[in-house]
Amino acid sequence: MVVITLPLCIGFILLSVYAQTSLPDHPQPQQSLPDSPKPQFPLPEHPKPQPSAGAAKAAEPVDEPWPRKATRGDETITMYQPQMESWEGNELRAYAALAVVGKTNKTTKYGVVWYAARTEVDKVNRQVTLEELQITKVKFPAMESKEAEYQTFLQSKLPGKSKVIALDRLEAAMATLDSEQADIKALPVNNDPPKVIFTTKPSLLVLVDGPPRFRDVGATDLQLMLNTRAVILLDTKKKLYYLNVMDGWLQATDLVAGPWSYVSKIPDDMKEITKGIQERQQSKTPEGTPVQSLKEAKKDGKIPAIYVSVNPTELLVTEGSPKFEPIPHTELEYVKNTTANIFRSTGSHEYYILIAGRWFRSQSLESGPWEFVDGKSLPKGFAEIPENSPKAGVLASVPGTVPGLSKPTTAASQRWPRSCCPAPSRSTRVVERTARAVAAPPGPASSSTGRAT
């Protein structure tokens, strides 16, 4: 038996439009259409019942906030605030994200529902009647065999009669959508591959944002580099660069070329700076945990190799030689002894890496060169990576997939983060770009922070 706990049948499209605009309605219509709510803006939190001739009507149900929930057997279905996809001719289309959780199996399965309605516009009264609401598609990548069941269930909860909303709200929502699309089209995208450094030894990448810029450090011969997250000092008298690593310093005569070597004795002007750095590191270290010692790393031969770059650069580090692990039912392997996303196609023997949501390809992991790969041109095996795979996080950057790692927002607006959804037609690039920002897994092996401490 199916029991509805919070109604899903209140007109998904209506409420999605209410939440997407803050424009006021036009004056009250001069005549009413069937079931017309005659909304005022802003909407009251608890609307009063509309009186009828001779008797008071029962109060309308209070508008529930998003997300909405319903139960189907032992499952709880959550629907997140719909987003308008298009309004062309007399057809309105929208989509919303779904989450299904069972009482026994607590694993959340995510999906998307698309629906459409026929519109009839009354320009005189500034109203739009929505009729023939239909679920057009339901997508659950992890439960494809049950998609038809969920579509039937959701269709049964849609209102059987027409709904009327203000024309101004639909027009405002469409103006917002068109503005978003215009902004996306105007945004220049640079897909040039960064410099990629691959190494099998402990290493550290220090990024400098363009040509080095310095400021003097008090009444000393030292200058502090400003355009980097690392702590780099320049001794203008000795023409030496000093880089803070762990609780000590490395030095080099050339910032980019190096080589960087351990400093056992620092200039007197640096002692107070060093003390401050060490105190700050100690305050951030959990009690009872010793601060990493550069001196001990020197004794153990574990001082990391230093790479300094003033251009976009990515560092890929493996713990020893790359160890490849096959991904079941695909022609892909991934490198398991790294936190970076490194893959190899067993068919073409090409390497693929994911950097900041963008894919790059090369015939050689060690020497490149790397070239940009559009997500749609990836081998089909990427779309077949299982949700329980250690590399399932990259699905956020594979078109047409729904990464199980992406989760709905719980912010006051209760809007679904578009990272969860396969891209509806007019929203493709918005979805994919946001998905990459939300779900791309960070990792020190592909670090480009420039933090050297």
C-alpha positions as CSV (number, residue, x, y, z in Angstrom):
1,M,0.0,0.0,0.0
2,V,1.2,3.5,-0.9
3,V,0.8,6.2,1.7
4,I,1.6,9.9,1.0
5,T,3.1,11.7,4.0
6,L,3.6,15.1,2.4
7,P,1.7,15.6,-0.9
8,L,3.7,15.6,-4.0
9,C,0.6,16.4,-6.0
10,I,0.5,20.1,-5.4
11,G,1.8,21.1,-8.7
12,F,5.6,20.8,-8.9
13,I,5.9,23.4,-11.6
14,L,4.0,26.0,-9.8
15,L,6.1,25.9,-6.7
16,S,9.4,25.9,-8.7
17,V,8.3,29.1,-10.3
18,Y,7.3,30.7,-7.0
19,A,10.8,30.1,-5.6
20,Q,12.7,31.4,-8.6
21,T,11.4,34.9,-8.7
22,S,10.7,37.9,-6.5
23,L,8.8,40.0,-9.0
24,P,5.3,41.2,-7.8
25,D,2.1,40.0,-9.5
26,H,0.0,42.3,-11.7
27,P,-3.2,43.6,-10.2
28,Q,-5.9,41.1,-9.4
29,P,-7.5,39.5,-12.4
30,Q,-10.9,40.8,-13.4
31,Q,-12.3,37.3,-13.7
32,S,-11.3,34.0,-12.2
33,L,-10.5,30.8,-13.9
34,P,-11.1,27.3,-12.4
35,D,-9.2,26.8,-9.1
36,S,-7.4,30.1,-9.5
37,P,-5.4,30.9,-6.4
38,K,-5.3,34.7,-7.1
39,P,-1.9,34.9,-5.4
40,Q,-0.5,38.0,-3.8
41,F,3.3,38.6,-3.5
42,P,5.0,38.0,-1.2
43,L,2.9,34.9,-0.3
44,P,1.8,34.8,3.3
45,E,3.3,31.9,5.3
46,H,-0.2,30.8,6.4
47,P,-2.8,31.9,3.9
48,K,-6.3,32.5,5.1
49,P,-9.2,30.5,3.8
50,Q,-11.2,32.0,1.0
51,P,-14.8,32.6,2.1
52,S,-17.7,31.5,-0.1
53,A,-21.3,32.8,-0.3
54,G,-23.2,31.9,2.9
55,A,-20.5,29.7,4.4
56,A,-16.8,29.7,5.1
57,K,-14.6,27.4,3.0
58,A,-12.1,25.1,4.7
59,A,-8.6,26.4,4.9
60,E,-6.3,25.5,2.1
61,P,-3.3,23.3,3.1
62,V,-0.3,25.3,4.2
63,D,2.4,25.4,1.5
64,E,5.0,23.0,2.5
65,P,8.7,23.8,2.1
66,W,11.1,21.9,-0.2
67,P,12.1,19.1,-0.2
68,R,8.8,17.1,-0.3
69,K,8.6,13.5,1.0
70,A,6.3,10.6,0.2
71,T,6.3,6.9,1.2
72,R,6.0,4.0,-1.2
73,G,5.9,0.7,0.7
74,D,9.0,0.8,2.9
75,E,10.7,3.5,0.9
76,T,10.8,7.2,1.5
77,I,10.9,9.3,-1.7
78,T,12.2,12.8,-1.5
79,M,11.7,15.4,-4.2
80,Y,13.8,18.5,-4.3
81,Q,12.7,21.9,-5.7
82,P,12.1,21.7,-9.5
83,Q,14.0,23.7,-12.0
84,M,12.4,25.1,-15.2
85,E,14.0,23.6,-18.3
86,S,12.0,25.3,-21.1
87,W,8.8,27.0,-22.2
88,E,8.4,26.7,-25.9
89,G,5.1,27.3,-27.7
90,N,2.4,26.0,-25.3
91,E,4.6,23.4,-23.7
92,L,6.3,23.9,-20.3
93,R,9.0,21.5,-19.2
94,A,10.8,21.1,-15.9
95,Y,12.8,18.6,-13.9
96,A,13.6,17.8,-10.3
97,A,16.0,15.5,-8.3
98,L,14.8,12.5,-6.4
99,A,16.2,10.6,-3.5
100,V,14.9,7.1,-2.4
101,V,15.8,5.5,0.9
102,G,14.5,2.1,2.2
103,K,13.8,1.3,5.8
104,T,16.0,-1.8,5.8
105,N,18.6,-0.7,3.3
106,K,19.6,2.8,4.3
107,T,21.6,3.4,1.1
108,T,20.3,6.5,-0.7
109,K,19.6,6.2,-4.4
110,Y,19.5,9.4,-6.5
111,G,17.5,10.0,-9.6
112,V,15.8,12.7,-11.7
113,V,12.3,13.2,-12.9
114,W,11.2,15.2,-15.9
115,Y,7.7,16.4,-16.5
116,A,5.7,18.6,-18.9
117,A,2.4,20.5,-19.0
118,R,0.3,22.2,-21.7
119,T,-0.2,25.9,-21.1
120,E,-3.0,28.2,-22.0
121,V,-2.2,31.9,-21.6
122,D,-4.8,34.6,-20.6
123,K,-2.9,37.8,-21.3
124,V,-5.9,40.0,-20.2
125,N,-6.0,38.6,-16.7
126,R,-2.2,37.8,-16.7
127,Q,-2.8,34.1,-15.9
128,V,-1.5,30.8,-17.2
129,T,-3.5,27.6,-17.0
130,L,-1.5,24.4,-16.7
131,E,-3.2,21.2,-18.0
132,E,-2.3,17.6,-18.8
133,L,0.6,17.4,-16.4
134,Q,2.7,14.4,-17.5
135,I,5.8,12.6,-16.2
136,T,7.9,12.3,-19.3
137,K,10.9,10.4,-17.9
138,V,12.4,9.1,-14.6
139,K,16.1,8.2,-14.4
140,F,17.7,6.1,-11.6
141,P,21.1,4.9,-12.8
142,A,21.4,2.5,-9.9
143,M,17.8,1.1,-10.3
144,E,17.1,1.1,-14.0
145,S,14.8,-1.9,-13.7
146,K,12.5,0.1,-11.4
147,E,12.3,3.3,-13.4
148,A,8.9,2.5,-14.9
149,E,7.5,1.7,-11.4
150,Y,8.6,5.1,-10.0
151,Q,7.3,6.9,-13.1
152,T,3.8,5.3,-12.7
153,F,3.8,6.1,-9.0
154,L,4.8,9.8,-9.5
155,Q,2.3,10.2,-12.3
156,S,-0.5,9.0,-10.0
157,K,0.3,11.8,-7.6
158,L,0.1,14.6,-10.1
159,P,-3.1,16.7,-10.0
160,G,-5.8,15.5,-12.3
161,K,-7.3,19.0,-12.9
162,S,-5.8,22.2,-14.2
163,K,-3.8,24.6,-12.2
164,V,-3.6,28.4,-12.6
165,I,-0.6,30.6,-11.9
166,A,0.4,34.2,-12.6
167,L,1.9,34.8,-16.0
168,D,4.4,37.2,-14.5
169,R,6.0,34.5,-12.5
170,L,6.5,32.2,-15.4
171,E,8.0,35.1,-17.5
172,A,10.3,36.1,-14.6
173,A,11.5,32.5,-14.3
174,M,12.1,32.2,-18.0
175,A,14.0,35.6,-18.0
176,T,16.2,34.2,-15.2
177,L,16.8,31.0,-17.2
178,D,17.7,32.9,-20.4
179,S,20.0,35.1,-18.4
180,E,21.8,32.2,-17.0
181,Q,22.2,30.6,-20.4
182,A,23.5,33.9,-21.9
183,D,26.1,34.2,-19.1
184,I,27.2,30.6,-19.8
185,K,27.6,31.2,-23.5
186,A,29.5,34.4,-23.0
187,L,31.9,32.7,-20.5
188,P,35.3,32.0,-22.1
189,V,36.7,28.6,-21.3
190,N,40.4,27.8,-21.5
191,N,41.0,24.1,-21.9
192,D,44.7,24.4,-22.5
193,P,46.4,21.6,-20.6
194,P,48.5,22.8,-17.6
195,K,52.1,21.6,-17.2
196,V,51.9,18.1,-15.7
197,I,54.7,16.8,-13.5
198,F,54.7,13.1,-12.7
199,T,56.9,11.6,-10.1
200,T,57.2,8.5,-8.0
201,K,58.9,10.2,-5.0
202,P,57.7,12.5,-2.2
203,S,57.4,15.9,-3.8
204,L,56.0,19.3,-3.2
205,L,54.6,21.8,-5.8
206,V,54.9,25.5,-5.0
207,L,52.8,27.7,-7.2
208,V,53.6,31.4,-7.7
209,D,50.9,33.5,-9.3
210,G,52.9,35.1,-12.1
211,P,56.2,36.9,-11.7
212,P,57.3,37.1,-8.1
213,R,56.3,40.1,-6.1
214,F,58.0,41.0,-2.8
215,R,57.8,43.4,0.2
216,D,60.6,44.3,2.6
217,V,60.7,42.7,6.0
218,G,61.5,45.4,8.5
219,A,65.0,46.7,8.8
220,T,66.5,43.6,7.3
221,D,68.0,42.4,4.0
222,L,65.0,40.1,3.6
223,Q,62.0,40.3,1.3
224,L,58.8,38.2,1.6
225,M,57.1,36.9,-1.5
226,L,53.5,38.0,-1.7
227,N,51.9,36.1,-4.6
228,T,52.2,32.6,-3.2
229,R,50.7,30.6,-0.4
230,A,54.1,29.2,0.6
231,V,56.4,31.2,2.8
232,I,59.3,32.2,0.6
233,L,62.0,34.8,1.7
234,L,64.6,36.4,-0.5
235,D,67.9,37.4,1.0
236,T,68.7,40.4,-1.2
237,K,72.3,40.5,0.0
238,K,73.2,36.9,-0.5
239,K,70.9,36.4,-3.4
240,L,69.4,33.3,-1.9
241,Y,65.8,32.1,-1.7
242,Y,64.5,30.4,1.4
243,L,61.4,28.1,1.4
244,N,59.7,27.1,4.6
245,V,59.0,23.3,4.7
246,M,57.7,21.6,7.9
247,D,59.5,23.4,10.7
248,G,62.6,24.4,8.8
249,W,64.0,25.9,5.6
250,L,65.3,24.9,2.2
251,Q,67.4,27.3,0.1
252,A,68.2,27.8,-3.6
253,T,70.0,30.3,-5.7
254,D,67.3,30.0,-8.4
255,L,63.6,30.1,-7.5
256,V,62.4,27.8,-10.3
257,A,65.4,25.8,-11.3
258,G,66.6,25.2,-7.8
259,P,68.1,22.9,-6.6
260,W,66.7,23.2,-3.1
261,S,68.9,22.0,-0.2
262,Y,68.5,21.7,3.6
263,V,69.6,24.8,5.6
264,S,71.2,23.9,9.0
265,K,72.0,27.5,9.9
266,I,69.7,30.3,9.0
267,P,70.5,34.1,9.0
268,D,69.9,35.9,12.3
269,D,67.2,38.0,10.7
270,M,65.2,34.8,10.1
271,K,65.2,33.4,13.6
272,E,62.3,35.5,14.8
273,I,60.3,34.6,11.7
274,T,61.1,30.9,12.2
275,K,60.0,31.1,15.8
276,G,56.6,32.6,14.8
277,I,56.1,29.9,12.1
278,Q,56.9,27.1,14.6
279,E,54.5,28.5,17.2
280,R,51.8,28.7,14.7
281,Q,52.3,25.2,13.5
282,Q,52.4,23.9,17.1
283,S,49.0,25.6,17.9
284,K,47.4,23.9,14.9
285,T,48.9,20.4,15.7
286,P,46.6,18.1,17.8
287,E,47.8,17.7,21.4
288,G,50.4,14.9,21.8
289,T,51.2,15.0,18.1
290,P,54.8,16.2,17.2
291,V,55.3,18.8,14.5
292,Q,56.9,17.3,11.4
293,S,60.6,17.9,11.6
294,L,62.6,18.8,8.6
295,K,65.8,17.9,10.4
296,E,64.5,14.4,11.0
297,A,63.4,14.1,7.4
298,K,66.9,15.1,6.4
299,K,68.3,12.2,8.5
300,D,65.9,9.7,7.0
301,G,66.5,10.9,3.5
302,K,62.8,12.0,3.2
303,I,63.0,15.6,2.3
304,P,60.5,16.1,-0.6
305,A,61.6,17.2,-4.0
306,I,60.6,20.8,-4.7
307,Y,58.9,22.0,-7.9
308,V,58.3,25.8,-8.2
309,S,56.2,27.1,-11.1
310,V,54.9,30.5,-12.1
311,N,52.5,29.0,-14.6
312,P,49.5,26.6,-14.2
313,T,51.0,23.3,-13.2
314,E,49.7,20.0,-11.7
315,L,51.8,17.5,-9.7
316,L,50.9,13.8,-9.9
317,V,52.7,11.7,-7.2
318,T,52.6,7.9,-6.8
319,E,54.1,6.0,-3.9
320,G,56.6,4.1,-6.0
321,S,56.0,2.8,-9.5
322,P,52.3,3.1,-10.6
323,K,50.2,0.1,-9.5
324,F,47.2,-0.4,-11.8
325,E,43.9,-1.9,-10.7
326,P,41.3,-3.0,-13.3
327,I,37.8,-1.5,-13.0
328,P,35.3,-4.5,-13.4
329,H,33.3,-4.7,-16.7
330,T,35.3,-1.9,-18.4
331,E,38.4,-1.6,-20.4
332,L,39.9,0.8,-17.8
333,E,42.5,0.6,-15.1
334,Y,43.2,3.2,-12.4
335,V,46.4,3.9,-10.5
336,K,45.7,2.8,-6.9
337,N,48.8,4.1,-5.1
338,T,48.0,7.7,-5.6
339,T,45.2,10.1,-4.6
340,A,45.2,11.6,-8.0
341,N,42.7,10.4,-10.7
342,I,44.9,8.6,-13.2
343,F,43.4,6.0,-15.6
344,R,44.7,3.9,-18.4
345,S,42.7,2.4,-21.3
346,T,43.6,-1.2,-21.8
347,G,42.5,-1.0,-25.4
348,S,44.4,2.1,-26.6
349,H,47.0,2.2,-23.8
350,E,46.3,5.9,-23.4
351,Y,46.4,7.6,-20.1
352,Y,43.6,9.9,-18.8
353,I,43.8,12.3,-15.9
354,L,41.1,14.5,-14.2
355,I,42.2,17.9,-13.2
356,A,39.8,20.5,-11.8
357,G,36.9,18.8,-13.5
358,R,38.6,18.6,-16.9
359,W,39.9,15.5,-18.7
360,F,43.3,15.3,-20.4
361,R,44.8,12.4,-22.4
362,S,48.4,11.3,-23.2
363,Q,50.3,8.4,-24.6
364,S,52.9,8.8,-21.9
365,L,52.3,9.3,-18.1
366,E,55.9,10.4,-17.5
367,S,56.6,12.7,-20.4
368,G,53.2,13.7,-22.0
369,P,52.3,15.7,-24.0
370,W,48.7,16.1,-22.7
371,E,45.7,17.2,-24.6
372,F,42.2,18.2,-23.5
373,V,39.4,15.7,-24.0
374,D,35.8,16.7,-24.0
375,G,33.8,14.5,-21.6
376,K,31.6,13.2,-24.5
377,S,34.7,11.8,-26.2
378,L,35.8,9.7,-23.2
379,P,35.9,5.9,-23.6
380,K,32.5,4.4,-22.8
381,G,34.0,2.6,-19.8
382,F,34.0,5.8,-17.8
383,A,30.2,6.0,-17.8
384,E,30.2,2.4,-16.6
385,I,32.3,2.9,-13.4
386,P,30.3,1.3,-10.6
387,E,29.0,3.5,-7.8
388,N,30.8,1.5,-5.2
389,S,34.2,1.9,-7.1
390,P,37.0,3.8,-5.3
391,K,36.9,6.0,-8.4
392,A,33.2,6.7,-8.4
393,G,33.8,10.3,-7.6
394,V,34.9,11.0,-11.2
395,L,31.3,10.3,-12.4
396,A,30.5,13.9,-11.6
397,S,32.7,14.8,-14.6
398,V,31.4,12.1,-16.9
399,P,28.4,13.4,-19.0
400,G,25.2,11.4,-18.5
401,T,25.9,9.9,-15.1
402,V,24.6,10.6,-11.6
403,P,27.4,10.4,-9.0
404,G,26.1,8.8,-5.8
405,L,28.6,10.9,-3.9
406,S,26.7,14.1,-4.8
407,K,24.0,14.9,-2.2
408,P,21.1,17.3,-2.0
409,T,21.6,20.6,-0.3
410,T,19.9,21.4,3.0
411,A,20.1,25.2,2.7
412,A,17.0,27.3,3.4
413,S,16.1,27.5,-0.3
414,Q,16.3,23.7,-0.6
415,R,17.4,23.8,-4.2
416,W,19.0,20.7,-5.5
417,P,22.6,21.1,-6.4
418,R,22.7,20.5,-10.2
419,S,25.7,18.3,-9.7
420,C,23.4,15.4,-9.1
421,C,21.6,15.4,-12.3
422,P,22.3,14.2,-15.9
423,A,22.1,17.4,-17.9
424,P,18.7,18.3,-19.2
425,S,19.0,19.8,-22.6
426,R,19.2,23.6,-22.0
427,S,21.1,23.2,-18.7
428,T,23.9,20.8,-19.8
429,R,26.9,23.1,-19.2
430,V,25.5,24.5,-16.0
431,V,25.0,21.1,-14.5
432,E,28.4,19.7,-15.6
433,R,30.4,22.7,-14.5
434,T,28.7,22.8,-11.1
435,A,29.1,19.1,-10.7
436,R,32.8,19.3,-11.2
437,A,33.2,22.0,-8.6
438,V,31.2,20.1,-6.0
439,A,32.2,16.6,-6.5
440,A,35.8,16.7,-7.8
441,P,37.7,14.9,-5.1
442,P,40.7,16.8,-3.7
443,G,44.0,15.1,-3.0
444,P,47.6,16.0,-2.1
445,A,48.9,14.0,-5.0
446,S,47.5,16.4,-7.5
447,S,47.9,19.4,-5.2
448,S,48.5,22.8,-6.7
449,T,47.9,24.9,-3.6
450,G,51.5,26.0,-3.2
451,R,51.4,25.4,0.5
452,A,54.8,24.3,1.5
453,T,54.4,24.1,5.3
